[in-house]
């Protein structure tokens, strides 16, 4: 689902995954959502984004986390 919306190019934002055709990173979208911004607020701040692109960023992040090793927070904080 996210494949047409997400791209990674070493010459754009140091290769971080971005919304295709923009310099808006998946990371930025996740940070804004985590900070409590609504989808409408993010769309207003970034007119080139679409709701589908934001959902694609979430799907991409979920897919990446499925294949990543995740350490319990308690272990990291020690």
WOGI-V819696 format. One record per run of one state. SS is the DSSP state (H for helix, E for strand, L for the rest). FROM is the first residue (numbers start at 1). TO is the last residue. If there is no record, write none. Layout:
ss: <SS:SS>
from: <FROM:FROM>
to: <TO:TO>
//
This chain:
ss: <L:E:L:H:L:E:L:E:H:L:H:L:H:L:H:L>
from: <1:6:8:13:16:18:20:25:26:35:39:46:51:67:73:78>
to: <5:7:12:15:17:19:24:25:34:38:45:50:66:72:77:78>
//
